[in-house]
Amino acid sequence: MKRRILKSAIALLLTAVSVFSVCGVALAATENYPVIYIYGRTAIYNDVSTDRPTQIRYSRDDAMMNLVKQAVPYAARAVTMGDWDTYNEKVYNLLMDMFEGFPLDENGEVCNDSGVLFTWSEKDISSNYMNTNINTYNFQYDARLSPLEIAVDLNRYIEAVKRVTGRSKVSIVARCLGTNVLFAYLYKYQEKNKYKGIDSIVLYDGSIYGVDMLDAAMSGEIKADANALGNFLNSYDPNVENENLATVLALSLGMLKTSYGINISASVVDNFYSHMKDGCVKRFVKDTYATSPGFWSMVYNKYDEAMEFLFDEPGDLDKYSVLISKVNTYRLAVQERAPKMIKDMKAAGVHVAMVCKYGFQGYPLYEDCNKISDNTAAVWRQSFFATGSDYDSTLGKTYVNARVKAGYGDYISPDEQVDASTGILPDTTWYIKNYQHNQFLGCVDPLLLAICRNKLTVTSNAKWPQFIILEKNGNTYKALPMTAENSDPDNRIEHDGDNTATMNFFQRIISFFRYFIGLIRTVLGL
């Protein structure tokens, strides 16, 4: 009897151990790690150490409108009398006044009381890593600094999250410039440890391979594209409170929306830029964005040209030697090695994915601006070299048929504008149409979370196929599987301008050019 009881007890114990082991395996397979969300650029403030910080004015609509009003008489004088020197000096001073507090010193370091308002402490970090809000743990930073410097603070933040949650790994979603910061962190703290601290990463609208307009502006290679300018103007709806200025803009755009006007417009933009390139634009870029290692990290195609263009004066290489060293180090150690790091992470068992945006052309002021993009970064940049068509066309039947014949038909988007098979991660890269660069919508957050938590691939969930499209209803958006029908150009969400305080500088410059195109045509009687 005792022996039977003992046998029964042992059997029960073994059963319990077996059940526990099975459950343990199941739990380990579905373990949720905290998701760190690395922001893109955030607002920069002056007087951050005081109780009254003020946001730098370049991000405000009223500041740009004030610049336009003050510069109008000088622009008219430049066009009619050729006094470009006075005009350039005026615009340069107005721009520098708007950007007061933004420039770093010649070493690429903060030289005043400016920065971001984001602070954190271990007390502030919640342990609720099961939260379905992707922003449970968000990390922000001063985008002007070198990603390699920001990575130091990011590492401290990640290690604090690990301590609070009791987890040995994290998942990371990095958006825009945050992807540059992420790779700097991976290089400094994870690569040597075979990425043991990372469960999954999502590169969300990444800028590792740069931003098109920044490449052009930093290299001095701005040139208007008549076809792209026509597309841009045809889809732009000005929203200006000043009644007189709104009337001028409306009339100007009306004239420009003809092929004859577009051709003249491109010539006028090029003419203006040729007179402003050295006397204003180059000085301004060199004294603001070029002092920032962070913004240099978003220059890719035109890196050598930008270095030569901006640091061409005697003594520049010595004066900016520390800054240039920071920028070069990031480029060589991180940017150029990013594909290898992705492959190494995959080999180490990290789930690596990308979410890219498209459906728009770029700003009509640089080479290849008509390539399909999110308005700011072309598809090939975001996806590590996936093939994209021009904005107003498709990949073409010959190309598509050849890819289908080669066995890659499933990677062609229903609108035939993207071939995902040529990107570095064809099975874990999603493409969302009608999604602009400066939008980060809540309807996409479940996808980001599912990629991290469920190790999603483009074929594992019918709700989240490789190609997705945004549908807009009033002020709300839905993310839906893309079909040939709902991706038809007639259903495109047009670029309606961005008149919010988050409008980036380069979009404002384009608005600036648009206004003066109308002004010049009026002055010359065209």
NUMARZA-733508 format. One record per atom (N, C-alpha, C, O, CB): x, y, z. Coordinates in steps of 0.05 Angstrom, whole numbers, plus 5000, padded with zeros to 4 digits. Each point is the difference from the previous one (the first is absolute). Glycine has a CB too. Layout:
# NUMARZA-733508
XYZ...
This chain:
# NUMARZA-733508
501749765000498350245000501850255000499650184984496749575041505650254994501850235001501550034974500550224990500049725059500349824939501550014975498350124977501050164984501749445031494650324985498350114979499650305004500050154980497649415017502150525028499750295006502550154991499850224989497249685050505349984967502650134992500250024970500750214989501549615052497049964945500150004971498050224989500750144981500649375019496450505012498050204991501050285005499650184983496749495027505050375013501150275006502250074981500150234991498849705057502849884946502250054980498850074973500950184986502249515040494950154966498750044974498850284999500250144980498949375016499550565026498750275001502150224999499650204986496749605041506050164987502150194999501250034972500550224991500549685057499549874940501150014972498050134981500950154982501749435028494850374994498050134983500150305004499950154981497249445021503150495023500150295006502550124988499850224989497749705054504749944960502550114988499850024970500950204988501749605049496150004950499750004971498350234992500650154981499949365018497250535015498250224993501350265004499850184983496349555031505450305008501550255005502050064978500450234992498949705058502149854942502050034979498850094974501050184986501849475036494950224971498750074975499050295002500450154981498249385012500250545029499150285004502350194998499950224989496349635039506150074985502350175000501050054972500850224993500449605051498849974939500950034972498150184986500850184984501249365016495450425005498050174986500450295008499850184983497049435016503650445027500450275009502550134988499950234992497749655051504549964956502550114989499650074971501250194990501549545043495750114953499750044971498450254994500250124979500149405014498050565027498350244995500650225019498450185004498049524979505950305029500750205020500050284987501150044979501749625046495950524989499950284991502250165014500250015024494849954968506650174991502150175010499050294998498450074983505249605004497450505031499350294998500850114972502149934990498450125060497850124940500550134974500950285004498550175010498049544968505950355014501150285001499350144974500649894978503249975053495050374971499250154976501950254998499850185016495349664987506650164977501950224996498850204981499549944976504549765033495650555000498850204984501850094977502449945000495050225040501449984941501650154980500850265013500450025024497249764936502550435023500850265011497750115018497749964995505150134964498050045062498150145018500850295002502150094992497149485034498950594984500450295001502450085017500649885020494550174974506350164996502350105015499250275013498650164988504749624979497550255058499250245015502550155009502149895005493749885011503950494986501950175014499350025029497749955008503150324950501149805059499650045029498849755013498250015017501150474975501849285001498949755011500549965030498649855013502149964942501350335056500549975028498350185017500249995025504549884964493750304999498350195015497249885002499449794989503450614995495549755030497249915002498350124977497649975000502949995050500850184931498550114977501549944974500950194986497250185044502249384962501349944975498350094976497550005002504849605020498950484957498650094976500949844976502449964995497150515024498549444965500749844976501350184979499150224995497149475015505950214978501450154979498150064977498549824992505949975020495650464979497850104983499849884972498050034987502550385039501649464965499949904972497749804996499249954977505750125020494149815024497849814998497250135001498049864999505049815022496950594979497450145002499350134974501650134987499249955062496649904944499050114975500350315000500750114979496149505016502650525027500050295001502950114995500350214988495849785043505949864977502850094996500650004970501350194990500049635055497949974940500649994972498450214985501050134982499949385021496650545005498450204987501250285005499950164982496049555024505150345017501450255006502450044982500550224990497849765057503249804949502450014983499150084971501250174988501249485040495550224962499150054973499250304997500850134981497649395015500150585024499150284998502350195000500050204984495949675040506250084993502250185001501849984976501350204992498549775057500349804938501849964977498950094974501550044981500449585044495450424973498750064974501350254987500749984976495149835042504550424995501150234986502849954990500850104978496550195051504349554985502849954992500049814976501750014983499950065064496449744952499849824978499350154974501249954979497549685052499450554972499250164976502450174990500450034976494849995042506350095001502450164992502149834986501350084981497850235058501249444972502049824988499249924972501750004982499349825063496450134950499149924973500150234981500949964977496249695044502050584987499850234982502650154996500450124979494849915034506549985008502450164998502649845004502250114998495150265020502449374986502349835002501650025026502349925002498050124950498450075069501350045026499749755017498649995020500650504978502249294993499849755014501550005027499349855018500149934938502750375045501650015025498450095024500049885021504150214952494450125023498350115022497849795007499449965024501550514961498049424995497849805005501149765015498849915019498950244939504649745033501249775013500750065029499549835018502350024938499350385049500750075028497650025017500049925023504050334960493849875006497550035015498949735007499249945023499950504955500649385002498849745005501749845019499049865017499050154937504750005042501849855018499650095029499749835018503650124945496650315042499650105027497349925012499849945024503350444965494849634994497449935009499949705008498849925020499250444951503249475012500149725006501649945025499149845017500550074934502650215052501749955024498550105025500449885021503850164951494250175025498550095023497949795007499549955024501250534963498049404993498049795005501349765014498749875016498750284944505149795032501449765010501750065025501749855007498349974947499550415059501650085023500049775021497949925009501150574982503349435017500349795020500349724988500849825014496550465015502149694945500249744987502949914994500749775005494850324976506250085007502749914992501649905023499950095023500050244941501749465031502049905018502750154995500250154981497449395023504450405012502650134995501649854979498949814988501150365059502449924948501649884978500849715006500949864982500850595008497949465035500549725007497549824999500149775007503750395022494049974963497549855000498949945028498849805005502650004953499050405060499049975028498350245007500350224990503849525022494050215007498250215009501750225014501649945018494549734987503450584986501650225011498350215014500950225006502449714958494150005042498250185013498149845017500349765004500150584958497549795048498149865017497649904983497750065006503750235033499249554940497949894983500149705002501949885008498450514961497449495024499849715000497149915000498350154993506049825032495349784981497249895001499049995029501650025019499349704940496550265044498950005026499749725012499049975023498650444964503149394998499749725010502149945022502450034996495849834958500850055068501749905022498849745010497649954996503950525017500249374999498949755011501749925025502350085003496149784951500349985062501449875023498849725003497949944989502950515034500649394992499149725003497349995014498449824996506350035006494850355015497450015014497750044980497849905005504550295035498249954938497950064981499449774982497949994987503550485014500349334998499649784981498049805011500549885022504350184961493149895003498049815008500949724994501549954982494950395010502649475024500749724996497949864983500049764997502550235046495550164947497849894986500749954971499050124981497850115049505049584966501049954973498049844983500449964976504250055042493149904994497949864985498150204987498249934986502249685045500050654975498250214990500049994969502149964987498850325053496749754948499849994971500650274987500050024976496649625029504050565011500850264990502949994992501749955018494850295010504149814947502849984991501850205013502449975000495949864956500550385056501550215012500549965030500750195014497450124952501549455044500449955029502850095009500250135021496649484976505250334987502750085006501050164976500949884980500049725051499150664971500950164977502550155007500450105023494949954961506549974997502550135004500350234980499749974976502449605041498550674993500450244983502850115005501349925020493750184981505850084982502850095001500350254984498250094986503449435019500850614997500650234985501149914973502349904998498750385044497449754937500749904974502550134987501149904981494150005013505650325017502450144989502649855006501950034986495650405019502549425016502449875009500749754984498349904985500850275061503349744956500849754986498449775011499749975024505050214968494349644990498749765010501749845018498949865018498550134940505250015039501849855017500050125028500549855020502350034940496850385043499850125027497349945012499849945024503450424962494749664998497349945010499849715009498649945019499550414950503349475017499949725007500849945029499149815012501950094940500750275059500949965028497650035019499649835018505050354971493850025006497650045017497949794994498649915018502450584985498849434972498149794993500749745014498249865010501050364945503349725046500949765014499250015030499149805011504750154956496650285045499350035029497049965003499149875019504750454989494649794973497149975002499149714996498449905016501250564966501649404999499349724995500749835024498449825008502350254943501649975060500849845023498250055024499549825016505250194968494350245019498250075022497349854995498849905019503450554987496849544969497649864994500349705006498249885012500750464953503449555028500449725006499949955031498949805008504050164950498450215057499949975029497250015011499349845017505350364986493950004988497350045011498249774992498349915017502350584981499649404978498249794991501149725006498549814998500150494966503949685044501249745006500549834976500249765002497550265041502550114934500549864975502850044990501250215005494049844983505949754998502750014991500250114972502250064990498949555039496650424958500050104972497950214997498250035017503449534966498650594995497950194993499549974970501649904985499750435052496349774955499450044971500250304996499450165018497649424978503750504980500350294994498750074974500449874979503950135046494050214976498950124976501350284998499850165018495749584986505850314973501350254996498950144975499949874979504349965044495150424980498850134977501950234990501350135016494149765001504650154957501450224987502950015010501549804998494250464998505249975014502750035010500649815023502349955006497650534980498049435028500449805021501349754990501449865016494750325006503649754952501449764990503050054999501549815005494550084967504950355023502950065001501049975028502249895004497350434957499049785058500749975028500149715009501849915014496250544996500049404981499949715006502549864990501249845015493850174983505850034977502449864990502550095013501949845003495850124954502450295052502350095016500249855026502149925009497650544970497949505034499949845025500849714995501649895015494750415001502749594962500749724994503049974996501249815009494350124970505650265007502949994995501650025026502049855003497250364952500049975062501650055025499649795021501849935015497950554975497849415012499449845024499049714994500049845018498950595003500349514955498849744995501749834980500049755003495650455006505749924972501449854980502149815012500149774993499150604975502349735051502149845012498949775017501449815005501550594995494649625009498749805016498149824984498349875011502150435028499949714935498349844982497050065003498349824996505249825007495950615004497250105002498349845020497649964996502850184956500949775070498549835019497950165015498249885012505949854993496150544996498150155014497650094984498350155010505450005017496149764948497850094982498449764991501049804991501850584993494549655019498249794990499150064972499949824983498650105064500750334948499150074973500350304996500150165019496649464981503650464975500050294994498350054975499749834983505050225036494150194981498550094977501150284992500050185016495849564999505050284960500950254989497650134986499149914979505749925015494350385018497450134992500650264985500750205012496949595027502150204934500450244984502950105005500450245005494749884997506849704995502750065009501650194982499350034976500649535044502150574991501650194985503049935001501750184996494950175015504049404993502849915000501350084973502350094999496649525032499650354947501150074974499150284991499950064976500149465013499550655030499850284995497250104992498149854997506550124990495350295010497650154992500750154975502050144999496349905049500049934932500750114973500550305000502050094989495349554992500950515032500350294999502550095015501350204993493749845004505749825024502350075016502649954984501950155000495649755042502549874943502249954982500450234981502350094996496849425007498750594985500250224980500950265013501750144989494749634984502450305049500650265013502850015010501450204998493849845015505849745000502650005011502249994979502350095005495949685035501250134936501949984979499950234980501750034983498149485022498250664999499650234982499049924972500550144981503150095044495049544974499149904974497050024997498749804993505349905006494850525008497250054997499450084971501350184989498249955060498549744939499250074973497149924997499249785006505550154975493750265009497149954997499549814977501250014979497850455039499149364987499149814980497250084991498150005016504749625005496950454954497550124990497649805004497950085008504750204959497949475026497949805002499149965029497750005007504049774952500350205059499449965028498850255012498249985017505649704987497150564987498950255010497050024992498450095016506150134981494949684979497250004991498349825018497850085008503750014946499549675052498549825017499650125028497849985011504149634964500250525035499950115027497950235001498450015018506549874989495350304974498250235000497149924995498150115011505650174973495949515000497349914994498749875024497549985001503849954952500349985066498849875023500350175025499449905022501749664958499750695017500450175024497750195003499150134981505849845013494050035030497750185006500950195022500149925023496549734964504050615006501050185020497950065022497650024994505350184971498049825059498250065023501350235016501649945018496649584984501250724990501450235012497850195012498150074987505849894980496650125058498050175013500050294989497850124998502749605043501850384951500150274989498550014973500849874981503750225042493450074976498250004976501550094975499749884979496450205051505550144972501450104976502049804990500249954976499150515040502349425002502049814992498749754989501049884981502150295054494649754976498649764990499150054972500149824983498450065064500650364947499150074973502249994980499849894978496750405042505849834988502449994983500849724994500649934977500950515041498649395003500849724996498149854982500849854982501350165063495350044959498049864984500250084971499949824982497050165057503550284956500350094972502649894988500049914977497450505034504749595004502649914990499949704994500949914978501450445049496549494991499849724995498249944976500549814985500250105064497250254948498349974977501550034974499649844982496650335045505550034972501650044975502149784997500549914978498850585026501749415018502249804999499049724993501549834991500950445042495049694970498949734994499449964971498249854993499950155053503450134937500049954971502849914992501950085014494350264977504149514988502749904993501850234994502449995007495649604975501050635005501750234994501050135026502450065003495050024955500849955061500850125026501949835015501950105013493850134989504049514997501849825015502850024989501950015016494349684993504150324965502750024988501350265009502450005007496149724954500050505039501250255009500649985030502150115008495350154956500949625051500449985029502649855006501550105017493649904990505449784979502549865005502450174994502050005014495749574975502150584989502350184992500450225021502250075007496949844945498650205058500250215020501349905026501650135012494350094968503349545029501149885024503049964996501650075018494149704993505150124966502949964995501550274999502250025010496749564965499850625013501350264999500350125028502150115007495949974947499949905062500250105028502249865015501650125013493549994986504949624998502049855015502950064991501850015017494849624989503750414968502750074991501150265012502450035005496549734952499250435048500850255013500349985030501350165013496450084949500949565050500049975029501949795010500649995024494750154975505749684983501549775008502350065019500249885022498549914935503150395034502350065017499550235019501049995023501949854940495650365029499650245016498149965024500150155019500950114941497349535038498149965022499749715008500549935023497050474960501849434998499349725007502449855012499849885021496850124942505750025023502449865010500850115028500649845017500950094935498550335051500750125026498149905022500949925022501050484955495549605017498049925019500349705008500149945023496850414959503349484998500349715005502549955016500049845019497450054939504850245034502649955014499850095029501249875017501250194940496250155049499850115027497949875017499850065024501950364958496649405006497949885016500149694998501249875017495950544975501849484987499849714998502749874998500449785010495350284968506350075009502649884996501649995027502049865001498050304952499149985067501349985026499049755016501149955021499550554980497549364988498649795014500949724990499349934978496850385030505349545008500649724992497549834996500049824983504250225042493750034989497549854997498850044972499249804988500050255060500850194942499050054973501949894979499149914979498550505037505049604989501949874982499549704997500549894979502950465034495549535008499549714999497849934980499649774993501950195054497050254944497949954980500950094972498350034983498250035053506049984960501250054974501349744990501649885015499150624995498649414966501149754991501250024972502449984996494249795033501650264951500950004972502050224994501949964985493849855003504050425024501650244993501950075023500650245004495649934967504749645044501650055023502750144992500650215012497349395011503550294959502650124992499650274988501550195005500349354986496150494992499550264988499250215021500850234998497749534961500150155062499250195021502450095016500250245007495349534996506350055003502450075015501750214984500950195011499249355011500150404952501650184983498650274997501350214999500549394976495650405023498450254996500150185025500350244997496749514971502750135055499650165025502650075014500250215012495549574993506350064992502550055014502250064980502149864999496549845039501050504946501850074978501750245005501750074983495049724987502950355052501650245005502649935014500249805014495650474990506349894992502649955013499749985030498750175013503650074950498849565049499849965029497649855009499949935024502550494980495749524979497549855008500749735011498849915020498650344946504449605021500549735008501249995028499649815015501150074937500850335055501150015028497950105019499749885022504850214960494050115010498050125018497849795007499249995023501750464957498349395001497849815004501149725003498449814995498550494979505649665033501249735000498549815019499649764993504850454996494849885035498649835019497349924989499249765001503250465037496149974951497449954989500349804977498549804998499950665015503549594969500349824976500849725009499149814988502350594984500249585049500849745010497549855011499749764995504850425016493849965003497549875010498349904977498949775001501250535040499649874939498349934978501249764984498549824993499950665004504249534998501349784986499849745015499649794988503550544991497349685047499949765017497349864998499949764996503550445035494549964971497349884997499749884973498949784997499350555036502649814946499649904973501449734996498849824989500850664995502949505024501649774995499249765019499849774991503950534993495949775041499549795020497149905000499549775008504250425019494449994966497249935003498649994973499049794991501150415054499750034942498350024976500949804978498349864989501050625022503349514983500849834978500049705008500149834983502750555001497049565042500049735010497249905008499749775009505050305006493350104981497349925008499049744988498949845014500250654992501349474967499149744989501349765013498649805005500650434952503449785049501349785013498949965028499649775009504650324965495250125040498949985027497349864999499349845018503250574996495949664966497449874997500349704996498649845012499550584969503749505001500449724995501149855025499249785005501750334946500950025063501049885025497949975021499949805014504550404976493849995012497849985020498249774993499249845017501050654991499149484966498349784992501349735007498849825010499350474953504549705031501549755005500049945030500249765008502650324951497150135058500149965029497249955011499849965025504250334977493949704981497349945010498350245006497849975010504149635008499150644976498350245004498050034977500749964977503150275047493749834983498050044979500250294991499550195015497449465005503950394955500550264988497950064979499549844982505550135028493750264992497950074981500150304993501350165014495949475004501450454961499850284992497150064993498549834990506350174993494450255022497550104991500550264985501050195011496549605028501950214935500650234982497450134991497949895000506349884985496150495008497850164991500450094971502250044991497050115057498649884938500250114973497350104990498050015015505849674976496250414984497650104988500250294992498150134991499449565036504950434976500550284994502650034985501849835001495650315040502950084945502650074989501550175020498950095019499349894933504450055043501650175017499650294993498650074981504749575024498050545010500050284994501250054973502149884994498150245055498750044934500850024972502550174996500150174982495249785006506850005028502350174999502649854999502150115007495350235018502649404967502449855000499849774980497849944990503150195058501449754946500249784981498349765011500049945023504650224962494049724996498349765007497850075020499049825014504949904977495250535010497950075018497349874994498249995016504150444991497549464968497449884992499949715008498049864995501750464967502449575051499949735010497949975022499750185016505249754971493749855013497949965020501250015028502049885006495449844962501250435050501150065026497850065020497649974993506750204986496549915045498050095020500050305001499150125020501649465007500450564952500450284998502850085008500950214992494349855018506149785007502650085011502249804994502250084993495450155043501849514967502049794994498849814979497849905004504250145043499549914932499249814979499749725011501349935020500950364946496249555021499649735009502649845002500549855018495050164961506350035001502549855001501750075024501449825010498550174940500050255060501550085024498849865025501549895016499750554962496249585025498749885024500449705002500349895021496450484977503249494979499949714999502649864995500149764997495450304986506750105016502649884993499849884972500649764995500550155054498150264932500349954971497949834987500549884979504250155030492849985001497849894985499550184976500650245000497349555041501150094937499550154976497350145000498049885006504949804969497250585019497550164999499850144973502050074988498149995061497449984942499550144975500250305004500550105022496649534962502450534995499550285003497350045013498249834999504850284961496650135051497550075014497649974981497949895008504650425022497849784946497750014981500049784980498850024978501150475028501449285001500049784981500249745016499850005025502450284939498249505022500449745013502749884992501550124985493449805016505649845009502549874993500049914971502149964988498449895058497250134942499749934972499549704996501049845015502050544973495449554992499249724995502449824994500149775009495650404975506349945002502349844993501549925025500749765003499750474953500149965062501449945025498349815017501149805010501150654989495349615004498349835017499849714990500349815015497050604997502349564962499849744988502649845004499949765005496850414962505649975031502549865004500449915028501049785005501050504959497149885055500249935029498149775007500749825015500750654996496249544977498149785004501249744989499849795013496350534984505049694979501249764988502349895017500449765001498350424954502850005058502249925017499249905027501649915016501250424960494649685030498949895025499750215022499649935023502549654965497950685005499850215020497450164998499850225010505149814989493249864988497550144995498550085026498850215001500849544957500750095063498650065025501150255014498850125018500249404987503450564987501350245012499450264985501050215008502649485008494850294963499350244985497550125012498049865004504149964953497950445049497650125012497750004981500450014975502650285053494549704982497750004982499850244982498949984978498849775057503550484972500050234983502449994981500450194983497350085052504049534967502349954983502050245002501350074980495949654989503150395054501950225004502449915018502050155001494250174994503749455018502149915018500649714995498149844998500650515036503949584964500849724999501649955026502350085002497949914947498549885070501249955026502249794999501649985019494150145002504449724958502049784999502950104999501849855007494749874971503950525013502750114997501050145025502450085001496849974951499249975069500850125025501549805017500049764993496150545006505249795022501749825016498449805016501049795007502450584995494149705005498349825016497349964986498050105009504350065034497749694935497549984985497749885014497650064994505249904967497749875059497849865014499250135026498049925013503649674967499850625028499250155024500150304996500850155018501049475010497550474948499850284995497250064989499149894981505850155009493750155024497350084992500250274987501750175006496349575032500150314943499850254986497250115003498049864993505650004974496250395043497350125005499750244981501550195002498549655046498050154935499550214981498250225012498449955018502149714944499950585027498550245009500950095028498450125015497749744957506450085034501050055027502450194998502149934990496349625027501250704993502150204998502149975022499549895021497250424958505649805016502349985018499450105028500749885020502350164941495750195041499550135026497549905014499250105020503150294962496549405007497749875013500949755015501649844989495350344975502249795060500449755015497449945014499450095021505650004986493449744979497249965008499649765018501349794997497450424960499349825061499449785019499049754986500349785012498750575021499849674944498949764986502349824991499449774993496650494993506549835014502249844992501449875024501549804997499150494963498949825064501349895024499549705004501949865008497650605012498149444976499649715003501849834983500949785008494450315003505350014964501949864983502849995012501349795001496050354959503650095050502750025012500249815024502049865004498450624981497549525031500049835024499949704993501449845012496350525013500749574954499849724991502749904989500749775004494450304986506350114997502749924989501849935023501549804999497950504961500649875061501749955023499149755016501749835007499350664995496449505004499149795019499649734986500649795013497150575012501449644950499349754987501949914978499649814986495850305024506850044988502049944979498749984973500549814984502449955050495450444960498450004976501750004975502250124999494250125026502849624954501150034973497750104982497750025009505849614999497250434967498050124982497849794992498050084987505550244997497049435022498049804992498649875024498449824996504350094963497950175065499049865023497450105011498849875018505850044993494450324980497550105010498650164977501050204990500849835058495949874944498650124977499250295005499650154981498749405008501550535037499350275006502350194993499650244995497349605041505650054966502350174995501749884978502249905005497850245043499149874927501649914978502350194994500250215012495749564968505750165001502450174994499250274991501450205006501149394982495350444997499250264989497450085013497949864998504550044958497650345056497850115015499450284989501850134989499449605053496350354960499350274991498450145022498349885014501749964938500550425051498450165019497550104986500250114978504050025047493649854989497550124990499350225020500049955025498449624952500950665013499450235017497050064999498850014979505850185013494349845032497150075002499850235020500149955025498449574964501350725001500150235018502750045011501950034985493349915026505050055015502650025013501149745010502049995014496750465000500149334979500949745009501049834976499350044977497349975060505249814970501349834980499649715007499849935024503650424966496449484989500049715004502349894983500550094978494549905031506349805002502149864985498849744990499249835016504550385012496149774945498649774988501949854981501850124989493850125015503949504992501649864979499650144973497850074993501749505033502750464960499950134974499049814978500749765000503050555014494649794969499049844977500450174975500650245002496049515026503250134949500250154975497950224998500450214989501549384989495750355035497850194998500550245019499750234991497249394997503750335037500250225019502650164997500450205013496749555018504850154953502550144996500150164973502050104992500349555036495450354959499850164975500750295005499250115021497349574961504950454999500850285005497650195006500450205013503449724956493850015021497750175006499350005030498650185009499749724945502749905061499449995028502350125017500049985025497249624967504950514995502350105014499350235019498450174993504449694968498350135063499750235019502150204991502449965002496049755037500650524951501850204989501650145022499150025022497850044939505450035031501750175018498550275004499750154981504749635003494750275040498450245005501650215014498850185012497149544990506750264997501750195014500049935030498549845010500450524956503049765048500249955029500350275013502350115002499849434992495850575016500050275011500149995031499250205013498349974947503449615051500249985029502750095009501850054984495049575016503550415026502650105011502249804996502350065005495150205028502049494959502149804997501150004971501749834993496149905043501250454947501050014973503050035000501050185013494650024971505849635002502950025002501150234982498650104983501649415026502250554996501250244988499949994970499450204987503549845052497849734949500250004971497350034987499850124978504249595027493950195007497350054989499450305001498650104982499949445033502450595006499650295002501550154978499050204989500349755061503149964945501550124978498649984974500050194984504249715040494549874971498549964976497650194999499550134980501949395018497350515025497850205001501150284995498750164986498949555047504850344977501350264995500450044970499450224990502949755056498849834940500450024972497450044985499850164982504349555022493850145004497450024986499050285001499050114980500049425032501250605012499050275002501550194981498850164987500049755061503950064952501650184983499749954970500450184984502749865054496249724955499449954972497750174991500150144980501649395024496250475013497750184993500750295001499150154983497949515036504750425000500850285002501650084975499450224988500749745062501849884941501650074977498450024975500350184984503549595037494350054976498350014976498350254999499650124979500349385020499250595025498550245002501750244993499250184985497949615049505450224978501850234995500750024971500250224989501649725057498749834941500950014972497750004980500450034976503649735038493650224996497650014983499649754983498950014979501750485020500449285011499849764985497349875003499449794989505550145016
